[in-house]
Amino acid sequence: MSPEGTEEMTDSFLSIKNIRKTYGSVIAVEDVTLDIAKGEFLTFLGPSGSGKSTTLFAIAGFEAPTSGEVILDGQALLDIPSHKRNIGMVFQRYTLFPHLTVGENVAFPLRVRRKSASEIKSKVAEMLELVQLQDMADRLPSQMSGGQQQRVALARALAYDPPVLLMDEPLSALDKKLREEIQTQIRRIHKETGVTILYVTHDQEEALRLSDRIALFNQGRIEQVGTGHDLYFNPATRFVAGFIGNSNFLEVEAQGARDGRAKAVFPDGTQMDGVPLHTDGAGNEGSVLMVRPEAIRLETAASQGAGLPIRIFDTTFLGDAIQVDGRTSWGQTVTVRAPLSAGGAQGAGPGDTVNLQWNAEESHLFSNG
Amino acid sequence: MLLTFKTMGALRWVLVGLSVIVAIFLLVPVIFIVALSFGSSQWLAFPPPGWTLRWYQELLADPRWLASMLTSAKIAALTTICAVTLGLLTSFALVRGNFRGRETLRAAFLTPMILPVVVIGVALYAFFLRIGLNGTLTGFVIAHTILALPFAIIPISNALEAFDKSIEDAAIVCGASPWEARLRVTLPGIRHGLFAGAIFSFLLSWDEVVVAIFMASPTLQTLPVRIWGSLRQDLSPVIAAASALLVLLTICLMIVAALVQKGRQK
């Protein structure tokens, strides 16, 4: 794999190619390939240990991948030492230099680059204004809250106009309210600066709120890359369907696969035609049906025709909606989240039998392996 | 239930009494020697029949005492520099290094603290005799650096352990070379540890007498060695004056160390 042999034209700004990282026999990153466009906000989402941070650290230069390459704006990155990559990074932990004031912290990368005093002064002021902390230039990090410290860290990481900004779970130590407040700021700063951002998080809500696209990591691989909408409504794998949002997974048999669709036959004989079928690479046909709780309609058992009958064992009032938990005739539990305004079998309570209906388009068939 | 001072009732006065006794026990020798240094008696009689500064005048007029003080200060200063430099490098290896036998190595570096000082003195004397370092400033500094090293390594490696390596990584991502990052970010970050290591090293060398007796020559004597020698030859109150000065500098350094510690906690 020669770093120089990649002359092909591509509109991707940052290219991650076949990154693999192993520690002895432990595989941290199996094989990650990803193209990121200039100015994009892309999030690495996934459970802990899925390889998202390791991939980010490889781009930053703190981890040398076992194999693979990273191309930034046409230049191979992995041979360049970390401090010469000109990449910005905000860490999970508070990493402001404790002996320097806020202003000196933001000035640090500029001092290292031997910028003139006047240039440093105006840039520091500009950056502190960007993160709305212009009055705090003379404070020490120990005199600031966690949220403020991370905003200063963001200002420091952007002070030298890096082409790419890496963020490794920067808000995970903050409480929920503060986190949402800073997420809004990060969105604004992304819009104002146009910097390309790679953001790591295990919080799907954060990923959905911030990103243009999400790369969902699982066991050292990317399961799916797409917008939040794509991942939610068109999950490529069962893992994606289970990780993003809430899902019901029901045992079925897929029959007559054709044009990416199949007929789902439930153990009790209920059938549903034209359900989108996803094969997980292995080629075996789907045998589990996924449907979101809010995609399901409740109909009274008496009402004629189709529907999967369940027996309700619990209902919960949620304000704008009602959550109904029931059990199929073969014993699987199903959760339904029905808006209060919807008609149908709204009034049904524990012990009642109701029929579940949904558009085939809104459910998916996956292999059960 | 937790035993606190407030809930102890009458027992607390017993505790106060005990503490006072222990404090007196610890302080009396020091107070005694300081009092004697101002006493007018030739024979170190206590209580002193009168008060005088004569012994301090004699001390400061005697070139041999002055030379010893200078020697002590010089050796202590050089020992401090060597111990802190080596302690810093060692701490980086022990804290950041990832190699087999790291814990064993850490224990090995702390042995000078555990071994009987006499044993180290004899060993160094025998070795230095062979390579001609006995009675030299170099030999003295090497010997005291060996003794001081654990006292430098402990506070410095503790500080380094507490310093988040992500902060150094952040400096590197910001564009600082690894060495620049350590120099401009990590060192200031662990400065309280370096300072504590420096004070401990200085004090160790300043009042060390056992190894110093082995290392000393008639022309190269530290203050504790001269005090020891004078004690056996002429029991003069000048010794008390010299001891008082030794104690004074030690107390000053301890106060500075305490102030630094307090400033850090704020």
Interface residues (C-beta under 8 A of the other chain):
Chain A: A60 G61 F62 P81 S82 H83 K84 R85 N86 I87 G88 M89 F91 Q92 R93 Y94 T95 L96 F97 P98 H99 F108 P109 V112 R113 A153 R156 A157 Y160
Chain B: D164 S166 I167 D169 A170 A171 I172 V173 C174 G175 A176 S177 P178 E180 A181 R184 V185 P188 G189 R191
